[in-house]
Amino acid sequence: MNALSDRYVAAVTNQLPEATRADVARELRATIEDTIEAKGPTVSRSEAERTALIELGDPDLLAASYRGRPLALIGPELYPKWVELTKLLLVIIPPLAGGGALIGQLLAERSLGQAISASALTIFWAIIHVVFWTTFGFALAERHGARAAELDQPWTPDNLPSIEDPLPSVSESIGVLIGYGAGIALLIAAINPTLTADGTSTLLITAAAWPWRWLLVAALGGSILLEVVKLARQRWTMPLAIFNCLLEVAFVAPIAWFALRNQLITTEAQAIIEQWIGWRPLTNGIMVGLVILVAIALWSCIAGVRKARAASGASQ
């Protein structure tokens, strides 16, 4: 076998796992030799070899077939489901986010032009986030073996979830996605709220804590990704459960850090709120809210791990 065939075999096997390279190389060389011999003595060996390589096709495509991995970001099996979910979320999330931003700007006494501009920018970023996270989630699902048949198949008793491991419903996941998307859009477009009492205005969130809202945006973005992958796979897995726990930590940690140091809400805003609700000191209420937030995050983490374990046991 000459350099041309060797180059072809190398182009294919270099893209494969080490454990399978030798077997695939032997198979390819045997196929090439068989094809050359089948051409007969009327065709020169170099011409027959070239024809054999052309029949085998692009080595990148052949290597992909050996790997069993799609070359497309989202393959034809999941593409219709991606289009369906993306269209649905685009109809719901950007208008809600834009409307929320418009209301927030008007309540902050911005001009109508500024409010409309902020609303349009929020809608734009909401569209970007919807398309990005749904595409990212479906691409991950594609590469972890999800198939359209898992998303849309005739019901049989075999589809009944176990009591310990209820499958996430489409409507439930879409509702969660809408909430996360709206939260991201509002955090991106929002300005630090201002409280006014006795003619004095003050910011609600401290200057130290306010920039950390971007970590909350990242955590919510990760939660969107989690829901999309979970929706595509139609079950919990242990990596998803661990990712869910990390997201809960990322969301709660900055809030807890500033709340425990009494640097979450400005002192002036605390005084105004105490005057409004008659609860003094407000720090006690903040601690109660923090305990509730931590409890919800802990419950979400534990529930995800239990569902992943149940799903793993059911598949064995």
N, C-alpha and C positions, 0 to 999 in steps of 0.2 A: 504494500500500500504506500502510495507516494505522499508527498507533502500536502497536496490538496485535500485528500481524504483525512489525513492526520489533523489538518487545520480545522476541518469540519467537525470531527469527533471532539477535538479540544474545545471548540466553540460551544458545543452542546454540554459536555460533561463539566466544564468549568462553572456552569450555573447550577449544578446539582449538588446535593449533600455528599460529603466525602464517602459515606458508606455505600452509595449506589453508583459511584462513578465507574468503577471497574466493570461492573455487570453491564451497564448501559454502553460503555465503550465497546465491549466484546459484541454486544447485540448489534450495534451500529456497523461495526466493521464486517460482521457476517452478512448483514443486509446489503451493504454496498458491494461486497464480493459476489453475492448471489445475483444481484442486478446486473453486474458487469458480465458475469458468465452467461446470463440469459440473453444478452444482446448478440451472442454468437461471434464467430471469427470475422464476419463481414464488417464489423464496426471496430475501429481502433480502441485500444484499452483506455487511452486518455479521453476519447470522446464518450465512451460508455461510462466511464467514471464520472464525468461531468454531468451526463444525463441522470445518473443515479443520485447524485447530490441534489440536482434540481427537483427530482421526484420526491426526495425527502423533505425539501422545502427549507424555509428560513430556520436556521438553528435556534434562534431565540424562541420562535413559536414551538419548535419541537421540544426544547428544554422546558418550556412552560407546561406542555402536555405531560411530560414526565413528572414534573413537580406537582401537578394537580392544582396549580394556583392560577387564578384568572389574571389576564394582562390588563383588562379593563378595571377602572376604579370601582364601578358597580356593574356586575355582569347582567346579561339579559334576563336571568331568572328573577333577580331582585329589583331590577330597574322599574318595572311597572308599580311595585309597591312603594319605591322611593318617590316616584312622581306623585302617586296618590297622597302619601303622607305630607310631602312638601307643599303641594297645592292647598291641602286642608289647613296646614299651619300658617301659610302665607295669607290665607283669607281671614284668619282669626287674630294672630299675634300682632302683626304690624299695625292694624287699625286700633286695637286695644292700647298698644304702647303709645301710638301717636296721640290718641285721645287723652290718655293719662298725662302725657307730657304737656299737651295743650292746657288741660285743666290746671296742672301744677304751675305752669308759667303765669296763667291768668290770676291764680290765687296769690302768686308772689308779686302781683301788681306790675307785671311786665307789659310792655306795649303789645298791641295786637300783632304787629309785624314781627316782633321778637318771639311771641308765642307761636305764631304760625311757622316761623323759621325753625324753632326748636322742635316743633312737632314733626315737620318734614324730615329733619335730620334724624330724629328718633325712628321714624318709619324706615328710613334708608338703612340704618344700622340694624334694625330688627329684621329686615329682609336678609341682610348679609348674614346675621347670626342663624336664622332659620335654615338657610340654604347650606351654610357651612357645617352646622352641627348634624343635620340630618344626613348630609353626604358623608361626613366623617363616620357617623355611627353605622350607616349601611355598608361603607367600605370595610370597616372592622368586622361587621357581621359576615360579609362576603368571604373574608379571609379566615373566618373561624367556622365555616361549614354551614351557615344558615342557608336555607333553601325556601323558595316561594311556597312550596307545598306545606312547610311548617307554619306559614302565615295564613294560608287560606285553603283549608281542606274540609271535605264533608265531615260533619260531626258523627262520631261513633262513641259508644261507652268508653272506649280506650282513651278518649280525650278528657275524661273527667279528672280534675285535679285531685290530689290527695288533700285531706283536711289540713295537714301540716304544711303543704306547699301549694297554695293557690297560685295559678298562673296569672300574670298581670294582664288585665283586659285591655283591649284597644282603647275603649272610651276612657278608662281610668288613666292610662298612660298619656293620652292626648290632653286630658284635663291637667295633668301634672306639667306637661310640656308648655301648655298655655300659661300656667302660673309662673314657671321658671322664665319663660321668654319675656313676659310682662315685667317681671322683677328685674331682669337684666336691662331692659330698655329704660325703665324708670331710674335705675341706679346710674346708667350712663348719662341720661339727659338731666337728671335732677340737680337742683341747687340746694345747698345746705338750708333747711327750713329756718324761717325767722319767726320768733314769738314776740308779741307786743303786749305790754301791759303798762297802764298809767303813762302812756306816751313814750315809753322806752322800748326799743327793739333790741333783741339779742339773738344770736345764732343758737340753734338747738344742739348741734353736734360740735364737739371741740375741734379746734384746728388740727390737733394731733391725730384724732381718730378719723376725720372725714376722708383723707386720701386713701385710707385702708379699705374704702368701699370697693376698690378695684379687685381686692382679694375675694370679696363677696361675689363680684361679677364673675371672676374665674371659677369659683366654686359652683355657682349656678350654671355656668356654661358646661362644666364637667357633669353636672346633674342632668342636663339636657342630653349629653352624649350617653350617659348611663341609661336613661329611659329609652333612647332610640335603639341602642344595642339590645336592651332587654326586650323591647317590642319586636325587634327583628328576629331574635332567637327564641322568643316566647318561653323563656325560662331563666331562672337565676343560675349563675355559676359562681364558684368561689372567687375567681378574679374580680367579677362584678361586685360581689359582696365586700371584698377588701377595698376596692375602689370607692364604693359607697361610704365605707367607714372613713376613708381619707378625706372625702369631700365634706363629710359632717364635721370633721376636725378643722378643716380649712375654713368652714363657714363660722363655726362657733368660736374658734380660738381668738381671732382679733376682737370680737365683741366681748368675750370674757376677760381678755387682757385689759382692755380699757375700762370695763365696768368695775373690775376688782380694784383698779387704781383710782377709781372715781374720776376718770378722764374721758368718759363716753359722752355725757351731757354736760354742757357748760354750767357753771355755778349759777349764773344769772337765769338761765333757762329753768334750772331746778327750782329756783325760788318762785318763778312765775307759775310753774306747774303745781307746786305746793299750794300756792294761793288759789289756783283754780279748783283743785280737787280736795284740798284740805287734808292731805296725807303728808305728815312730817315725821322724820325726814324722808325725802323721796328716794334716798339711797336704799332704804329698806325695800321699797317697791321694785327698784332696779334689780336687787339681789333675788327677789322672788321671781321676776321675769327671767333672770339668768338661769336659775335652777330649773325652771320649766323648759327653757331652751335646751339645756344640757340633757335633761331627761328625754326630750323628744329625739335628740340626736342619738343618744345611747340606745333608745328603743329601736330607731331606724337601723342602726348598725347591727344590733343583735338579731332583729327580724330578718335582715338580709342574709346574715350568716346561716341562720336556721333554715331559711328557704333554699339556700344553695346546697346545704348538706342534704336536705330532703330530696331535692332534685337529683343530686348525685347518686343517692341511694336508690331512687326509683329507676334510674337509667341502667343500673348494674344488673 
